[in-house]
Amino acid sequence: MRHVLLLNGAKKFGSSGARLSAALHAHAWQTLQELGHSTTQTQIDQGYDIEEEIIKILKADVLIWQMPGWWMGAPWIVKKYMDEVFTTGRGRLFKNDGRTLDNPTKNYGRGGLLQGKQYMFSLTWNAPLEAFTDKEEFFEGMGVDGVYFPLHKAHEFLGMHALPTFICNDVSKNPQVEQYLQNYSAHLQRVFRTH
């Protein structure tokens, strides 16, 4: 059994009602409980206590981020959460940036204290999958993890390792909510039975 912290980074804004992220977040909670894992959660847009979040992260084995893709990345509330919680966690989440006075140009990003912990992104995008995978399309074949490279590096800075990313595509132009939930169940069962 692992302890999983579910972080819902959705925000009601513009045309987004944040309903799909809420459904996926709740579905992950239920699926992980059924698989025998213990879970806690934070609904970022409802507010949070920075110190409590640091404690939740320290207790967790895995963080699962649920968020929509907005303007090529995470909503601002997710970045704000990371800026506040990760930075305040200095000395507990990371000791320093990894460099030493003896060798100030080497080992940047190697001062994380969360070795052995993992994280996973669960994402919703209106873009089709081909926008990420096809070299002739918008993201030039870099894949969804290439688009999220800075967020992956933020977790690596803390010493964490990635689990496979889950993505729902065409969420506005061609929503398939039941299929998304089935796919997410299969993804969670695959990841949390083997990792």
Salt bridges, closest charged atoms under 4 A:
ASP45 OD1 - LYS11 NZ 2.99
GLU51 OE2 - ARG92 NH1 2.47
GLU53 OE2 - LYS56 NZ 3.24
ASP83 OD1 - LYS79 NZ 2.56
GLU84 OE2 - LYS80 NZ 3.20
ASP97 OD2 - ARG99 NH2 2.78
ASP145 OD1 - HIS152 NE2 2.80
GLU156 OE2 - ARG110 NH1 3.13
GLU156 OE1 - LYS153 NZ 2.83
